[in-house]
Every structure is written in C-alpha cells, then in structure tokens.
Amino acid sequence: MLLIRGEAGGTTLTGTLYERGERAPRFKGAPDEDAPYVWVCDEFYQVESGGTVQKVDGEEVNVAFESPMPRGFDTREQAEEAAREHIRTQFVRIGIDADDVEITVEKQEPEAAEPQ
C-alpha cells in the first residue's frame, strides 16, 4: 500500500492507496472488490462554527469531516493522480492554495494478519 500525504499550512492529510493484490477495507460504499487499486481518504471542508478546530497557517479554522469515499481504479497512475487531486481539493476547501500543497508518496508494507 501507498501512503499519499499532503502538507500545507502547518497541517497534514494522509490517505491510503491499496495496490493490486492487497485487501482494501470493507465498508458501506466501498468500491467493487475487483478494483485493482483503491484510494481511501478523509474528506473535509471549512464551516463557520462547530466541527473540529484545526490550526492552518497559524489561524484556527473550523473543519467538518465527511465519511471517506473509497474509489476504485484500473491503473496505479489513475489512482495516484486522483489521490493527488483529492488531497489538493481538501486543502483548497479550507482556504489553502492547491499549489502550496506538498505531496509525498511512501510505500508502506501491509501488516501481516495474526495467526489464528
């Protein structure tokens, strides 16, 4: 799996890209289990009040979270491009310019299942 992380304004958002052969989490709204690549990441947006207070560029911003919307893709390139776009969009939703978002990709080995 790949951890795709965006950083800007002193905050970070990380999503997970499950690769071919890895088991993506199963929950309501998950894509067809036959999708070779599955992207899962939080979605959020700025609200006037309520939500969670987040420090962004030194200022407090109220942020509301939506349920993650997993998305399936046929190729790794499609999945990575969609992940980058998704992360940039979330930052734009809280007032950060998309060009200011630094994105990194880190390979993460899936944890082995415990023997039963």
C-alpha positions in Angstrom: 0.0 0.0 0.0 1.0 3.6 -0.5 0.5 6.4 1.9 -0.1 9.6 0.0 0.3 12.6 2.1 -0.3 16.3 1.5 1.2 19.0 3.7 0.4 22.7 3.8 -0.4 25.5 6.2 1.0 23.5 9.1 -1.4 20.6 8.7 -1.3 17.2 7.0 -3.8 14.9 5.3 -2.8 11.3 4.6 -4.8 8.8 2.5 -4.1 5.2 1.6 -3.8 3.7 -1.8 -4.3 -0.1 -1.7 -2.5 -1.8 -4.6 -3.3 -4.8 -6.7 -3.5 -7.9 -4.5 -3.9 -6.0 -1.2 -7.2 -6.2 0.7 -8.8 -2.8 1.0 -11.1 -2.1 4.0 -14.7 -3.3 3.5 -17.5 -0.9 4.5 -20.6 0.7 3.1 -19.8 2.5 -0.1 -16.6 0.6 -0.8 -15.8 0.0 -4.5 -16.2 -3.3 -6.1 -13.6 -5.7 -4.5 -12.3 -6.4 -8.0 -10.9 -2.9 -8.4 -7.1 -3.4 -8.6 -6.4 0.0 -6.9 -8.5 1.5 -4.1 -8.0 5.0 -2.7 -9.4 5.8 0.7 -9.0 9.2 2.4 -11.0 11.6 4.6 -12.9 14.5 3.1 -13.4 17.8 4.9 -14.5 21.4 4.5 -14.4 24.6 6.4 -17.5 25.6 8.5 -18.4 28.8 10.3 -18.9 27.1 13.7 -18.8 23.6 15.2 -16.7 20.9 13.7 -13.1 20.4 14.7 -10.8 23.3 15.3 -7.6 22.9 13.2 -4.6 25.3 13.1 -4.0 26.3 9.5 -1.3 28.9 8.7 -1.4 29.9 12.4 -5.1 30.6 12.4 -7.9 28.5 13.9 -10.2 27.0 11.2 -13.4 25.0 12.0 -13.4 21.9 9.9 -16.2 19.3 9.4 -15.3 15.8 8.2 -17.3 13.6 5.8 -17.1 9.8 5.7 -14.3 8.6 3.5 -15.4 7.8 0.0 -13.3 4.9 -1.3 -12.7 4.9 -5.1 -11.6 2.1 -7.3 -9.2 2.5 -10.3 -7.9 0.2 -13.0 -4.3 1.6 -13.0 -1.9 2.9 -10.4 -1.3 6.0 -12.5 -5.1 6.8 -12.4 -5.3 6.1 -8.7 -2.2 8.3 -7.8 -3.4 11.2 -9.9 -6.9 11.0 -8.3 -5.3 10.8 -4.9 -3.2 13.9 -5.5 -6.2 15.8 -6.8 -8.3 14.7 -3.9 -5.7 15.9 -1.3 -5.3 19.2 -3.1 -9.1 19.7 -3.2 -9.4 19.1 0.6 -6.8 21.8 1.3 -8.5 24.3 -1.1 -11.7 23.7 0.8 -10.1 25.1 3.9 -8.5 28.1 2.2 -5.1 26.9 1.1 -3.9 27.3 -2.5 -3.6 24.0 -4.3 -0.1 25.0 -5.5 1.1 25.3 -1.8 0.3 21.6 -1.1 3.4 19.4 -0.9 2.6 15.8 -1.7 4.7 12.8 -0.8 4.2 9.1 -1.5 5.5 6.5 0.9 5.4 2.7 0.4 4.0 1.0 3.5 4.1 -2.7 3.9 0.7 -4.1 4.9 0.6 -5.5 8.4 0.6 -9.3 8.4 -2.5 -10.9 9.8 -2.1 -12.5 13.2 -2.1 -16.4 13.1 -5.3 -17.9 14.5 
